[in-house]
Amino acid sequence: MEGGDEGIERVEDSKDLQQQSKALDKLTDHVEDRQLDSTRVQEAMASIAASKEADLNAMRLREKELAAVKINAAEVDIIANELELDKKVAERTLREHKGDAVAAIRHLLHVGNL
């Protein structure tokens, strides 16, 4: 009977090896399918660069718009002093609120930058 047991073990070992071999083949096939195409990489890089450039242009345009907003220097000083803020923060917030000091102060109090 011991001789029969060896045959069963060999069949089981053989099945295990076949399953492991199939699993390994699936893994290596998957990696081979995912080879990078240099054209796709270049297109993706160009897309990222274009997106970054568009973001920079939008930021520049926003800065120009804010610089064009007329603000009262005395209001900047009052906001900076009373809320204990840097003058640049007070000025920027005032510009973002189109020179409306009350709206700027409400925003600063609401956001909790203090």
Residue pairs with C-beta under 8 A, 6 or more apart in sequence:
66 92
66 95
66 96
67 95
69 95
69 98
69 99
70 99
71 91
71 94
71 95
71 99
72 99
72 101
75 94
75 99
75 101
76 87
76 90
76 91
76 94
77 87
77 90
78 101
79 85
79 90
79 93
79 94
79 101
79 104
79 105
79 108
80 86
80 87
80 89
80 90
83 90
83 105
83 108
83 109
83 114
84 114
85 108
85 113
85 114
89 113
90 104
93 104
93 107
93 108
94 100
94 101
94 104
96 104
96 107
97 103
97 104
97 107
108 114
